[in-house]
């Protein structure tokens, strides 16, 4: 069986993550790579397809090409079908679907007029943001009327910046989301959980100081190491006890292989934030270093090396199926090949 992998640009040297391609080849036997625009012409109906459309940079034309191919290949096993792509691309589309399927997510709404922002005053603190930007770009945490006015004034610049960085954009919008204000032990935290074809592969916690709001890997501080370990233990427990709900949060979007971001309120209730088809695993071409590629931040790498026995013992999935990218993608390839019917 050959796996057809559809990229926006199959000539992009950074299209594959460390060990990803080799492990997929080991399970499927052959990989054929095409662009969204040439998929139908080049191969007709494939044995199985993996869609790797960018969550930010896919154009409307590419998206429509992909939808046409998906429709014509309807009986073919397809991973991350284009019909689910908008939910991975734009947070509001994920929220709309999660609302239909009763998956918990933050209260939210569109910001189309100044009156929309006026109504947000009763729901502060809130994040005002572009619906498909990432790592905090085009986002402002608003705690006051003055912050809302600043956000309103910033929206044109956010749009210009997003256009320059990502292109014209598909379904671009400005939204607000209720800020879940629940620090723990002086930290804010979020979980990144990797789901592939009906199973959780691994998950891990990310932290930042409570005076910030963006809990991502790069915000780790050595003085928070023991708290980081405890939050990762809690992430492991959450994944073990809630696998069906976490998997459902991906499947109800029409997707299979995603990174899922989750936060919690003060009572411990989860809120699903977004899914990420190209979750970061590091990239050696950018200078990221082994043994793990991601994380590559020196302070976190040093903490992990200094505490690797504890990490191995307390967080075996993180150690074996995240830090070890070869084993991570071996597990993903196993799940993807079973989904596609490889024997």
C-alpha positions in Angstrom: 0.0 0.0 0.0 1.2 3.5 -0.8 0.3 6.5 1.3 -0.4 9.7 -0.6 0.6 12.8 1.5 -0.8 16.1 0.3 1.1 19.2 1.2 0.6 22.9 0.3 4.1 22.7 -1.0 5.8 19.3 -1.3 9.1 21.0 -2.1 9.3 22.7 1.3 12.4 21.3 3.0 10.7 21.6 6.4 7.6 19.7 5.6 8.5 16.6 7.6 9.2 16.4 11.3 12.2 14.4 12.8 11.8 10.7 11.9 8.2 11.2 10.7 8.6 10.2 7.1 10.9 7.2 7.7 8.4 5.7 10.2 5.4 6.2 7.9 7.4 4.5 5.1 8.2 1.6 7.4 4.4 1.0 7.9 3.0 1.9 4.5 5.8 0.8 2.3 5.8 3.8 0.0 5.1 7.5 0.4 4.0 9.7 -2.5 4.0 13.4 -2.0 2.0 15.9 -4.0 0.6 19.4 -3.7 -3.1 20.0 -3.2 -3.5 21.3 -6.7 -2.0 18.3 -8.4 -3.4 15.5 -6.2 -6.3 14.4 -8.5 -4.3 14.8 -11.7 -1.2 12.9 -10.5 -2.7 9.9 -8.8 -6.4 9.5 -9.3 -7.6 7.4 -6.4 -4.9 6.6 -3.8 -4.8 3.6 -1.4 -4.8 6.0 1.5 -4.3 9.7 2.0 -2.7 11.9 4.7 -3.6 15.6 4.4 -0.9 17.9 5.7 -2.5 21.3 4.8 -1.0 24.2 6.7 -3.3 25.4 9.5 -2.4 29.0 8.7 -1.1 29.3 5.1 -3.5 27.3 3.0 -5.2 29.5 0.4 -8.8 29.4 -0.6 -7.9 27.9 -4.0 -5.8 25.1 -2.4 -8.6 24.5 0.1 -11.2 24.1 -2.7 -8.9 21.8 -4.6 -8.5 19.6 -1.5 -12.3 19.5 -0.9 -12.8 18.3 -4.5 -10.2 15.6 -4.1 -11.6 14.5 -0.7 -15.1 14.2 -2.2 -13.9 12.1 -5.2 -11.9 9.8 -2.8 -14.7 9.4 -0.3 -14.3 5.7 0.0 -10.5 6.0 0.5 -9.1 6.0 4.1 -8.2 9.7 4.7 -6.4 11.1 7.7 -7.3 14.8 8.6 -9.8 15.2 5.8 -10.0 18.7 4.3 -13.7 19.0 5.4 -12.3 19.2 8.9 -9.5 21.6 8.1 -11.3 24.8 9.0 -11.7 23.6 12.6 -7.9 23.1 12.8 -7.3 26.4 11.0 -9.7 28.8 12.8 -10.6 28.6 16.5 -14.1 29.8 16.0 -14.9 26.9 13.7 -13.6 24.5 16.3 -15.8 26.2 19.0 -18.8 26.0 16.7 -18.4 22.3 16.3 -17.5 21.6 19.9 -20.7 23.5 20.9 -22.8 21.1 18.8 -21.1 18.1 20.4 -21.0 19.4 24.0 -17.2 19.5 24.2 -16.3 22.1 26.9 -14.6 25.2 25.5 -14.4 28.8 26.6 -17.3 31.2 26.1 -16.6 33.2 23.0 -18.0 35.5 20.3 -17.2 37.5 17.2 -15.9 41.0 17.2 -17.3 42.7 14.1 -18.4 46.1 15.5 -17.5 48.3 18.5 -20.8 47.3 20.0 -19.6 43.7 20.1 -16.7 44.8 22.2 -18.9 46.8 24.5 -20.8 43.6 25.3 -17.5 41.9 26.2 -17.1 44.4 29.1 -19.4 42.2 31.2 -17.2 39.1 30.5 -13.8 40.5 31.3 -11.1 39.4 31.5 -11.1 38.2 27.9 -8.7 37.6 25.0 -9.4 39.5 21.8 -7.6 37.8 18.9 -7.4 36.9 15.3 -9.0 33.5 14.9 -6.1 31.7 13.2 -2.9 33.3 14.6 -0.6 31.4 16.9 1.9 31.8 19.8 0.1 34.9 21.0 0.3 36.9 17.7 -2.7 39.1 17.1 -3.9 38.6 20.7 -4.5 41.0 23.6 -5.6 40.1 27.1 -8.2 42.6 28.0 -9.0 43.4 31.7 -10.6 46.8 31.3 -12.5 49.1 28.9 -9.2 50.7 28.0 -7.8 47.4 26.9 -10.8 46.7 24.7 -10.4 50.0 23.0 -6.7 49.3 22.5 -7.6 45.9 21.0 -10.2 47.6 18.7 -7.5 50.0 17.5 -5.0 47.2 16.9 -7.3 45.0 14.7 -6.3 46.7 11.4 -2.6 46.2 12.2 -3.2 42.6 13.2 -4.9 41.9 9.9 -2.0 43.5 8.0 0.5 41.5 10.0 -1.4 38.3 9.5 -1.6 39.0 5.7 2.1 39.5 5.6 2.9 36.4 7.6 0.3 33.9 6.4 -1.2 35.3 3.2 -4.7 36.3 2.3 -6.2 34.0 4.9 -9.3 31.8 4.8 -12.3 32.7 7.0 -10.3 35.3 8.8 -12.2 36.9 11.7 -11.6 38.6 15.0 -13.1 36.9 18.1 -13.1 37.2 21.8 -12.8 34.3 24.3 -13.4 34.3 28.0 -10.1 34.2 29.8 -9.9 31.3 32.2 -8.2 32.9 35.1 -7.0 30.0 37.2 -3.3 30.0 38.1 -1.9 27.1 40.1 1.0 27.6 42.6 2.0 30.9 40.9 1.9 29.4 37.4 -0.5 29.2 34.5 -0.4 26.0 32.6 -1.9 24.2 29.6 -1.8 20.6 28.3 -0.8 19.6 24.8 -2.1 16.1 24.1 -1.3 14.2 20.9 -4.2 12.1 19.5 -3.7 9.9 16.5 -6.5 7.8 14.9 -8.5 7.1 18.0 -5.8 6.9 20.6 -3.8 9.2 22.8 -0.1 9.0 22.0 1.2 11.2 24.7 0.7 14.5 26.5 2.6 17.1 28.5 2.1 20.3 30.5 3.5 23.7 29.6 3.9 26.5 32.2 4.4 30.2 32.4 4.5 32.7 35.3 1.1 33.8 36.5 1.7 37.4 35.4 1.7 36.1 31.8 -1.1 34.2 30.0 0.7 32.2 27.3 1.7 28.8 28.7 4.0 27.3 26.1 7.2 25.2 26.3 9.5 28.2 25.9 8.2 29.8 29.0 9.7 27.2 31.4 11.8 28.5 34.3 14.2 26.3 36.2 12.8 27.5 39.5 9.5 26.0 38.5 10.9 22.6 37.8 9.2 20.6 40.6 5.9 22.3 39.8 6.4 21.4 36.2 6.9 17.8 37.1 3.7 17.8 39.2 1.6 19.4 36.5 3.0 16.8 34.0 2.0 14.0 36.4 -1.5 15.5 36.5 -1.6 15.7 32.7 -0.8 12.0 32.6 -3.6 11.3 34.9 -6.0 13.5 32.9 -5.1 11.7 29.7 -5.6 8.2 31.3 -8.9 9.1 32.9 -10.4 11.1 30.0 -9.1 9.4 26.8 -12.5 8.9 25.3 -13.5 12.5 25.7 -10.2 13.8 24.4 -10.3 11.5 21.3 -13.9 12.6 20.7 -12.9 16.3 20.8 -10.8 15.5 17.7 -13.1 13.1 15.9 -16.1 15.4 16.1 -14.2 17.9 14.1 -13.7 15.4 11.3 -10.0 15.0 12.1 -7.8 12.1 13.3 -4.2 13.2 14.0 -3.9 16.4 16.0 -2.3 18.1 19.0 -5.1 19.2 21.4 -4.7 22.1 23.8 -6.6 22.0 27.1 -6.7 24.4 30.1 -8.6 24.2 33.4 -10.6 26.5 35.7 -10.1 26.8 39.4 -12.5 23.9 40.0 -10.5 21.6 37.7 -13.0 21.6 34.9 -11.3 21.3 31.4 -11.7 23.7 28.5 -10.6 22.7 25.0 -8.9 25.5 23.2 -7.8 24.3 19.7 -6.3 21.5 17.7 -2.9 21.6 15.9 -2.3 19.3 12.9 1.4 20.3 12.6 2.2 20.3 16.3 5.8 21.3 16.8 8.3 18.5 17.2 11.4 20.6 16.5 13.2 20.8 13.3 16.9 20.0 12.9 17.1 22.3 9.8 16.4 25.2 12.2 19.3 24.2 14.4 17.2 22.4 17.0 19.4 19.8 18.8 19.0 16.2 19.6 18.4 14.2 21.7 14.9 15.6 21.7 14.6 18.4 19.1 11.5 19.7 21.0 12.1 20.8 23.7 15.3 22.5 22.6 15.2 25.3 25.1 18.4 25.1 27.1 16.9 25.5 30.5 14.3 22.9 30.1 16.7 20.5 28.4 19.1 20.9 31.4 16.3 20.3 33.9 15.2 17.1 32.0 18.8 15.8 31.8 19.3 16.5 35.5 16.1 14.7 36.4 15.8 12.1 33.7 15.4 9.2 36.2 12.3 10.9 37.7 11.0 11.8 34.3 11.4 8.2 33.1 9.7 6.8 36.1 6.9 9.3 36.7 6.2 10.3 33.1 6.9 7.2 30.9 4.7 8.3 28.0 6.3 11.7 27.9 9.8 10.2 28.1 9.3 7.3 25.7 6.8 8.8 23.2 7.6 12.5 23.2 11.2 13.1 24.0 12.1 10.1 21.8 10.8 11.4 18.4 11.6 8.1 16.7 9.3 6.2 19.1 6.7 9.0 18.9 6.3 8.7 15.2 6.6 4.9 15.3 3.5 5.0 17.5 1.7 7.5 15.3 2.6 5.4 12.1 1.3 2.3 13.8 -2.0 4.0 14.6 -2.3 5.6 11.1 -1.5 2.4 9.3 -4.1 0.5 11.3 -6.7 3.2 10.6 -5.9 2.9 6.8 -6.3 -0.9 6.9 -2.6 -1.9 6.4 -2.0 -5.5 7.3 
